[in-house]
Amino acid sequence: MAKTLKKLSAYTSARNCTDYMMCEYGIRELKEYMAYKEKKGHKIPSTVYIKFYRLKKKQDKLREK
């Protein structure tokens, strides 16, 4: 992951994920982003948590198919 983390990819939005692995990439990226923010001592925006839980929910739906 980039050191600056200026922008999150499209995979971090649940509506852009069409399969299980896309959701997995997005979840992994969000986890790295949250760890980066915590390391720097910054507050994690609530939108990041919302994206994370929406991705987890969509991933669970895709797993059931």
DONU-656451 format. One record per residue: residue number from 0; chain; x, y, z of N, C-alpha, C in turn; residue in one letter. Coordinates in steps of 0.2 Angstrom, whole numbers, plus 5000, padded with zeros to 4 digits. Example, Ala and Ser with C-alpha at 12.3 -4.5 7.8 and 13.67 -1.06 7.14 Angstrom:
<rs>
(r 0; A; (5066; 4972; 5039); (5062; 4978; 5039); (5066; 4984; 5039); A)
(r 1; A; (5064; 4989; 5035); (5068; 4995; 5036); (5064; 5000; 5039); S)
</rs>
This chain:
<rs>
(r 0; A; (5004; 4994; 5000); (5000; 5000; 5000); (5004; 5006; 5000); M)
(r 1; A; (5002; 5011; 4997); (5006; 5017; 4996); (5007; 5021; 5003); A)
(r 2; A; (5012; 5024; 5004); (5014; 5027; 5010); (5009; 5033; 5012); K)
(r 3; A; (5007; 5036; 5007); (5002; 5042; 5008); (4995; 5041; 5008); T)
(r 4; A; (4993; 5036; 5005); (4986; 5034; 5005); (4981; 5040; 5003); L)
(r 5; A; (4982; 5043; 4998); (4979; 5049; 4996); (4971; 5047; 4994); K)
(r 6; A; (4970; 5042; 4990); (4964; 5040; 4988); (4963; 5032; 4988); K)
(r 7; A; (4957; 5031; 4990); (4955; 5024; 4990); (4952; 5022; 4983); L)
(r 8; A; (4953; 5015; 4982); (4951; 5013; 4975); (4943; 5012; 4975); S)
(r 9; A; (4941; 5010; 4969); (4934; 5009; 4968); (4931; 5003; 4971); A)
(r 10; A; (4936; 4998; 4973); (4934; 4992; 4976); (4932; 4993; 4983); Y)
(r 11; A; (4933; 4999; 4986); (4931; 5000; 4993); (4923; 5002; 4993); T)
(r 12; A; (4920; 5003; 4988); (4913; 5004; 4987); (4909; 4998; 4986); S)
(r 13; A; (4904; 4996; 4990); (4901; 4989; 4989); (4897; 4989; 4982); A)
(r 14; A; (4895; 4995; 4980); (4891; 4995; 4973); (4895; 4993; 4967); R)
(r 15; A; (4902; 4994; 4968); (4907; 4993; 4963); (4909; 4986; 4963); N)
(r 16; A; (4908; 4982; 4968); (4910; 4975; 4968); (4905; 4970; 4965); C)
(r 17; A; (4907; 4966; 4961); (4903; 4961; 4958); (4904; 4954; 4960); T)
(r 18; A; (4910; 4953; 4963); (4911; 4946; 4965); (4915; 4946; 4972); D)
(r 19; A; (4915; 4940; 4975); (4918; 4939; 4981); (4925; 4942; 4982); Y)
(r 20; A; (4929; 4941; 4977); (4936; 4943; 4978); (4937; 4951; 4977); M)
(r 21; A; (4933; 4954; 4973); (4933; 4961; 4973); (4931; 4964; 4980); M)
(r 22; A; (4926; 4961; 4983); (4925; 4963; 4990); (4931; 4962; 4995); C)
(r 23; A; (4934; 4957; 4994); (4940; 4955; 4998); (4945; 4960; 4997); E)
(r 24; A; (4947; 4962; 4991); (4952; 4967; 4990); (4950; 4974; 4993); Y)
(r 25; A; (4943; 4976; 4993); (4941; 4982; 4996); (4942; 4982; 5003); G)
(r 26; A; (4940; 4976; 5006); (4940; 4975; 5014); (4947; 4976; 5016); I)
(r 27; A; (4952; 4973; 5012); (4959; 4973; 5014); (4962; 4980; 5013); R)
(r 28; A; (4960; 4983; 5008); (4962; 4990; 5007); (4959; 4995; 5013); E)
(r 29; A; (4953; 4994; 5015); (4951; 4998; 5020); (4954; 4996; 5027); L)
(r 30; A; (4956; 4990; 5028); (4959; 4988; 5034); (4966; 4992; 5034); K)
(r 31; A; (4970; 4992; 5029); (4976; 4995; 5028); (4975; 5002; 5029); E)
(r 32; A; (4970; 5005; 5027); (4969; 5012; 5027); (4968; 5014; 5035); Y)
(r 33; A; (4964; 5010; 5038); (4962; 5011; 5045); (4969; 5011; 5049); M)
(r 34; A; (4973; 5006; 5048); (4979; 5005; 5052); (4984; 5011; 5051); A)
(r 35; A; (4984; 5013; 5044); (4988; 5019; 5043); (4986; 5025; 5047); Y)
(r 36; A; (4979; 5026; 5047); (4977; 5032; 5050); (4978; 5031; 5058); K)
(r 37; A; (4977; 5026; 5061); (4978; 5025; 5068); (4986; 5026; 5069); E)
(r 38; A; (4990; 5023; 5065); (4997; 5024; 5066); (4999; 5031; 5066); K)
(r 39; A; (4996; 5035; 5062); (4998; 5042; 5061); (4994; 5046; 5067); K)
(r 40; A; (4990; 5043; 5070); (4986; 5047; 5076); (4980; 5051; 5073); G)
(r 41; A; (4978; 5049; 5067); (4972; 5053; 5065); (4966; 5049; 5066); H)
(r 42; A; (4960; 5052; 5067); (4954; 5049; 5068); (4951; 5046; 5061); K)
(r 43; A; (4949; 5040; 5062); (4946; 5037; 5056); (4939; 5039; 5054); I)
(r 44; A; (4938; 5042; 5048); (4931; 5044; 5047); (4926; 5039; 5047); P)
(r 45; A; (4920; 5041; 5049); (4914; 5036; 5050); (4913; 5033; 5043); S)
(r 46; A; (4914; 5037; 5038); (4912; 5034; 5031); (4916; 5028; 5030); T)
(r 47; A; (4922; 5027; 5032); (4926; 5022; 5031); (4923; 5016; 5035); V)
(r 48; A; (4921; 5016; 5041); (4917; 5011; 5044); (4911; 5009; 5040); Y)
(r 49; A; (4907; 5014; 5038); (4901; 5012; 5034); (4903; 5008; 5028); I)
(r 50; A; (4908; 5010; 5024); (4910; 5006; 5018); (4913; 4999; 5020); K)
(r 51; A; (4916; 4999; 5026); (4919; 4992; 5028); (4913; 4987; 5029); F)
(r 52; A; (4908; 4990; 5033); (4902; 4985; 5035); (4898; 4984; 5029); Y)
(r 53; A; (4897; 4988; 5024); (4893; 4987; 5018); (4897; 4982; 5014); R)
(r 54; A; (4903; 4982; 5013); (4907; 4977; 5010); (4907; 4970; 5013); L)
(r 55; A; (4907; 4970; 5019); (4906; 4964; 5023); (4900; 4961; 5022); K)
(r 56; A; (4894; 4965; 5022); (4888; 4962; 5021); (4887; 4960; 5013); K)
(r 57; A; (4889; 4963; 5009); (4889; 4961; 5002); (4893; 4955; 5001); K)
(r 58; A; (4899; 4954; 5004); (4903; 4948; 5003); (4899; 4942; 5006); Q)
(r 59; A; (4896; 4943; 5011); (4892; 4938; 5014); (4886; 4936; 5009); D)
(r 60; A; (4883; 4940; 5006); (4878; 4939; 5001); (4881; 4935; 4995); K)
(r 61; A; (4887; 4937; 4993); (4890; 4934; 4987); (4892; 4927; 4989); L)
(r 62; A; (4894; 4926; 4995); (4896; 4919; 4998); (4891; 4914; 4998); R)
(r 63; A; (4885; 4917; 4999); (4879; 4912; 4999); (4877; 4910; 4992); E)
(r 64; A; (4878; 4914; 4987); (4876; 4912; 4980); (4880; 4905; 4978); K)
</rs>
